């Protein structure tokens, strides 16, 4: 599916609600009853789809395969490492 590269102005309802346009819901797999994450950034809000269980398990299995053969982490080894960056890298998230 082609992800649209457009900006759409939305009206905010009385309770702060917005409707995510159908074209975006379809492009990003956001379904009725599904969940999204709203992530505040410096001057914007980012809406992210929460992966479903099957997708999450598949990505965890892929990550486990990549980690096979690498040494286990010991207490103190993570000092100075950005866990957020590690998570983003593991999930293929780019900013």
C-alpha positions in Angstrom: 0.0 0.0 0.0 1.2 3.5 -0.8 1.4 5.8 2.2 0.1 9.2 1.4 2.5 12.1 1.8 0.1 14.8 2.6 -1.0 17.0 5.5 -4.6 17.2 6.4 -6.0 19.8 8.7 -8.4 18.3 11.3 -11.0 19.9 13.5 -10.7 19.2 17.2 -14.0 18.3 18.9 -15.3 19.6 22.2 -13.6 16.8 24.1 -10.3 17.1 22.3 -11.2 14.3 19.9 -10.0 14.1 16.3 -11.0 11.6 13.6 -8.0 10.0 11.8 -8.9 10.1 8.1 -9.7 6.7 6.5 -6.7 7.0 4.1 -4.3 7.2 7.0 -6.1 4.4 9.0 -5.9 2.1 6.1 -2.3 3.0 5.2 -1.1 2.4 8.8 -3.4 -0.5 9.7 -5.3 1.3 12.4 -8.6 -0.5 13.0 -11.7 0.3 14.8 -11.3 -0.8 18.5 -7.5 -0.8 18.0 -5.1 1.3 20.0 -2.7 4.0 19.1 0.1 5.7 21.1 0.2 9.5 21.2 3.8 10.6 21.8 4.6 14.2 22.7 7.6 15.7 21.1 9.0 19.2 21.4 6.5 21.0 19.2 4.3 18.1 17.9 2.3 15.0 18.7 3.1 11.8 17.0 0.4 9.1 16.6 1.7 5.6 16.3 -0.2 2.3 15.7 0.2 -0.3 18.5 1.4 -3.5 16.8 -0.9 -6.4 17.2 0.1 -9.5 19.1 1.2 -11.6 16.1 3.3 -8.7 14.7 4.9 -8.2 18.1 5.7 -11.9 18.4 7.2 -12.0 14.9 9.4 -9.0 15.6 10.6 -10.5 19.0 11.5 -13.7 17.2 13.5 -11.8 14.5 15.2 -9.8 17.3 16.0 -13.1 19.1 17.5 -14.6 15.9 19.7 -11.5 15.5 20.9 -11.7 19.1 21.8 -15.4 18.9 25.4 -15.9 19.7 25.9 -12.5 21.3 27.1 -12.3 24.9 24.6 -11.8 27.7 24.4 -8.4 29.4 25.5 -8.2 33.0 24.6 -5.7 35.6 26.4 -2.4 34.9 27.0 -3.2 31.2 24.1 -0.9 30.1 25.5 2.1 31.9 25.8 4.9 29.4 23.7 3.1 26.7 20.4 4.7 25.6 17.8 2.0 26.0 15.4 4.1 23.9 17.9 4.0 21.0 18.4 0.3 21.4 14.7 -0.3 21.4 14.2 1.9 18.3 17.0 0.1 16.5 15.6 -3.3 17.4 12.2 -2.3 16.1 13.5 -0.5 13.0 12.2 2.8 14.1 13.8 5.8 12.4 13.3 9.4 13.3 
